[in-house]
Amino acid sequence: MTYLTIIFRAVFLYIVILLIFRLMGRREIGELSILDLVVFLMIGEMAVVAIEQHTDPLLHSLIPMFTLVIIQLTLAHFSLKSVRFREMVEGKPEIIIDKGKINEKAMKRQRYNFHDLLLQLREKDIRYIEEVEYAILEPSGSLSIMKKDENGKSGTFTLPLILDGVVQYEHLKMINQTEQWLKQELKRRGYKQINRISFCSFDNGQFFIDEKDQ
């Protein structure tokens, strides 16, 4: 009977964890946020304890597991609504190589060393650092690479100027523009309220603007 109980618990908890992961949304393993990772680890540990301690009621494990899910979904909701909250909890992308130049200050902020950089460049089939125009360390820890073009010329990548109705001043500074310039350009295009814009970027002289759903 003991073995049957353990088998039943293992199968039941397997189904429960699958359900929990579905509730938490589709994310690749390499793209898990810190919130996701912490919750996944704790739920996995609780499932192991529930299987090993088969004499304890299953509710003793299920209640804290679903409590964690509710907490994670609540925090994820706040992350969607607030850029600042998302950056505070999950972090934000850091430009490690900017226009072909290594940003050592950014590396120090992220406690990211040259060994890490070279390792991740090799994983992206980059043999020489001089091939790279931009390297961005994502909040998940993965490194996004943008190569120079075939002629070795510099390129650009999408920098959001507005996210969820909030002006990204750091990105404006990176393109040598001001909030006043942004407001004037938006007004020319018929957008008067920044808080009504969910996403705005400026690339190669062209604006991309997406308003919030009604």
Buried (B, 14 or more C-beta within 10 A) or exposed (E): EEEEEEEEBBEBBEEBBEEBBEEBEEEEEEEBBEBBEBBBEBBEEBBEEBBEEBEEEBEEBBEEBBEBBEEBBEBBEEBEEBBEEBBEBBBEEBBBBBEBEBBEEBBEEBEBEEEBBEEBBEEBEBEEBEBBBBBBBBBBBBBBBEBBEEEEEEEEEEBBBBBBBBBBEEBBEEEEBEEEBBBEBBEEEEBEEBEEBBBBBBEEEEBEBEEEEE
